[in-house]
């Protein structure tokens, strides 16, 4: 945590996303404010400094990856979340299931994802 926000060890994120060279990927896909060098004292020998990325940096790396799971996430963000933000000014998790009929507005209310209008 940095300033009460989660940060992620870049080498781990890059490995999961299929990047061959993590440091190059971080510098190519993130902005300077989205990356930081942190010291991790985990008892292992060697350099305790690690490159870390913020949540924004994590999303930037995901959006730049070509792995199928990252591509599905990118499609969801660009096809569902961003259009909802543009149209409604907000995204309610699960709202796309209401649009397709998989879930009713009452189901969203029951799950606490939507507040009833009073």
C-alpha positions as CSV (number, residue, x, y, z in Angstrom):
1,X,0.0,0.0,0.0
2,X,1.2,3.5,-0.9
3,X,-0.9,6.4,0.5
4,X,-3.6,3.8,1.4
5,X,-3.8,2.6,-2.2
6,X,-2.9,-0.8,-3.4
7,X,0.2,-1.2,-5.6
8,X,1.3,-4.3,-7.5
9,X,4.7,-5.8,-8.0
10,X,5.3,-5.2,-11.7
11,X,7.2,-8.4,-12.5
12,X,4.4,-10.5,-11.2
13,X,1.7,-8.6,-13.1
14,X,3.8,-8.7,-16.3
15,X,4.4,-12.5,-15.9
16,X,0.7,-13.2,-15.6
17,X,-0.1,-11.0,-18.6
18,X,2.4,-12.7,-20.8
19,X,4.9,-9.8,-21.2
20,X,8.4,-11.1,-22.1
21,X,10.2,-8.1,-20.7
22,X,8.4,-6.6,-17.7
23,X,10.4,-3.5,-17.3
24,X,10.0,-2.5,-21.0
25,X,6.2,-3.3,-20.8
26,X,5.8,-1.1,-17.7
27,X,7.6,1.8,-19.3
28,X,5.8,1.4,-22.6
29,X,2.3,1.1,-21.2
30,X,2.2,3.2,-18.0
31,X,2.7,6.8,-17.1
32,X,5.4,7.9,-14.7
33,X,2.9,8.5,-11.9
34,X,1.6,5.0,-12.3
35,X,4.9,3.3,-11.4
36,X,7.2,3.5,-8.5
37,X,10.2,1.7,-7.0
38,X,9.4,0.1,-3.6
39,X,11.5,-1.8,-1.1
40,X,10.2,-5.2,-0.2
41,X,11.9,-6.9,2.7
42,X,10.7,-10.5,2.4
43,X,13.8,-12.2,3.9
44,X,15.2,-13.1,0.5
45,X,18.7,-12.2,-0.5
46,X,19.4,-9.7,-3.2
47,X,18.1,-6.3,-4.1
48,X,14.9,-5.5,-2.1
49,X,13.9,-2.8,-4.6
50,X,11.0,-3.8,-6.9
51,X,9.2,-1.9,-9.6
52,X,5.5,-1.5,-8.6
53,X,2.4,-0.2,-10.5
54,X,-0.7,1.6,-9.2
55,X,-4.2,0.4,-10.0
56,X,-4.1,2.7,-13.0
57,X,-0.8,1.1,-14.1
58,X,-2.3,-2.3,-13.6
59,X,-5.2,-1.5,-15.9
60,X,-2.9,0.1,-18.5
61,X,-0.8,-3.2,-18.5
62,X,-4.0,-5.3,-18.8
63,X,-5.3,-3.1,-21.7
64,X,-2.0,-3.5,-23.5
65,X,-1.7,-7.3,-23.2
66,X,-2.7,-9.7,-25.9
67,X,-3.5,-12.7,-23.7
68,X,-7.0,-14.0,-24.1
69,X,-8.0,-13.2,-20.5
70,X,-6.7,-9.6,-20.8
71,X,-8.4,-9.2,-24.2
72,X,-11.7,-10.3,-22.6
73,X,-11.2,-7.7,-19.8
74,X,-10.3,-5.1,-22.4
75,X,-13.5,-5.9,-24.3
76,X,-15.6,-5.7,-21.2
77,X,-14.1,-2.3,-20.2
78,X,-14.4,-0.8,-23.7
79,X,-17.8,-2.4,-24.7
80,X,-19.7,-2.2,-21.4
81,X,-18.1,0.0,-18.7
82,X,-16.9,3.0,-20.7
83,X,-20.1,3.3,-22.8
84,X,-22.2,3.1,-19.5
85,X,-20.0,5.9,-18.0
86,X,-20.4,8.0,-21.1
87,X,-24.2,7.4,-21.3
88,X,-25.2,7.4,-17.7
89,X,-22.2,8.9,-15.8
90,X,-21.9,5.6,-13.8
91,X,-21.5,1.9,-14.2
92,X,-23.5,-0.5,-11.9
93,X,-21.8,-3.9,-11.7
94,X,-24.1,-6.4,-13.4
95,X,-26.1,-3.9,-15.3
96,X,-25.3,-5.6,-18.6
97,X,-27.1,-8.7,-17.3
98,X,-30.3,-6.6,-16.9
99,X,-30.0,-5.4,-20.5
100,X,-29.6,-9.0,-21.8
101,X,-32.4,-10.3,-19.6
102,X,-30.1,-12.6,-17.5
103,X,-31.0,-10.6,-14.4
104,X,-33.8,-8.3,-13.4
105,X,-33.4,-4.9,-11.7
106,X,-34.9,-6.6,-8.6
107,X,-32.0,-9.1,-8.7
108,X,-29.5,-6.3,-8.7
109,X,-31.3,-4.7,-5.7
110,X,-31.2,-8.0,-3.8
111,X,-27.5,-8.3,-4.4
112,X,-26.9,-4.8,-3.2
113,X,-25.6,-3.6,-6.6
114,X,-28.5,-1.2,-7.2
115,X,-30.5,0.9,-4.8
116,X,-34.3,1.0,-5.2
117,X,-35.8,4.3,-6.1
118,X,-37.9,5.7,-3.3
